[in-house]
Amino acid sequence: MKDLSPTDLRLRPAGEADLASVVRLRDDAARWMLARGVTGQWQPGELAEDHFRRIMATGEVWLAEAAGRVVGAWELWWEDEDAWGPQPATAGYVHRLMVDRTAVPPGTGRRLLRAAEHRVAEAGRTLVRLDCLAGNEPLTAYYLGAGYRVVGRKEGKPQPGGTPKSFTLLEKETAAG
């Protein structure tokens, strides 16, 4: 599957039947990070189906499929007061961007990020915002390379299933911006 063409990747909103696949993908991404020495970001088993079910109730969970298998996903929130405080409805917030690195070619994560940005613009929002663990320089560099800019830092952001952590806040204007 690593030789996927752009037309081989199908993007769609997640449904109830997809929850186990999203949890598996997230746990695999956490193991991949741990194997590369990124220890503070994600832990396997940290988020279960109920987390993604809650996100689907207030935001969106998107999937990327190839050959009938989930190979990527991201969450899209319409507000994120824990990180950004109260804000006007001008942004979409991308969380948990992840790909199955054993199944997709390099650049797939960037394709998913562009799809998330397009979805935010479709909703009439002018900014895409995200955060990454403070001190995770490779991930910060990844987002800077995708056109984001650092706009702040959030100390002690609450975490689902874990202790609060500090995050770098990044944003990018959408095509609608």
Disulfide bonds with the S-S distance in Angstrom:
none
